[in-house]
Amino acid sequence: QQQVKQSPQSLIVQKGGISIINCAYENTAFDYFPWYQQFPGKGPALLIAIRPDVSEKKEGRFTISFNKSAKQFSLHIMDSQPGDSATYFCAASNDNQGGKLIFGQGTELSVKP
Amino acid sequence: NAGVTQTPKFRILKIGQSMTLQCAQDMNHNYMYWYRQDPGMGLKLIYYSVGAGITDKGEVPNGYNVSRSTTEDFPLRLELAAPSQTSVYFCASSRQGGPYEQYFGPGTRLTVT
């Protein structure tokens, strides 16, 4: 019940296209859902995050869509650029359980010029 | 402001050897974490600490030990290294748990042969 399942494992998108990465969770107590971006040889860095009281959050070309009833959330990257090529991790946490992040398996995104 | 620093960057250990991975942060963060990252598996929490003198187990603590004597430092000790501990190790810190950004170090790539 603590798992966060992420798909796809890898994704290839043409420059200018839309990249979509999906995550699903089981624990309805999760109340914070961040996305982290990791470039090769670097540590992950927070990209964008959402709380379950809203269905969408947008920051520039990055949007999180959140479906509480389906227990799913997704990251949309509009106008994808080669510089977006990285590994993306979704995660979830619950304040009542110490706020520890449970990470998805990761998606390796490659944006072709 | 160096953020989260980790040493060494790379290390090769023989089976049965021991070593300590160093982690330090200069952001005066209370929470610190150790993760391991394996291909296709995401990040798994090994141990975490909510303050000096307080540590607790994460998802995969077996074969590891930690201590937190100061706010700044959070070393991870590997005793009797095994090939299953071959991984990339990341240290992270955050002001608090839950919906607070975790700042990651650059990682230590460890190979046990």
Interface residues (C-beta under 8 A of the other chain):
Chain A: Q6 Q9 D31 Y32 P34 G41 K42 G43 P44 A45 L46 A49 R51 F89 S93 N94 D95 G98 G99 K100 L101 F103 G104 Q105 G106
Chain B: V4 Y33 Y35 G40 M41 G42 L43 K44 L45 Y48 V50 D56 G58 F90 A92 Q96 G97 G98 P99 Y100 E101 Q102 Y103 F104 G105 P106 G107
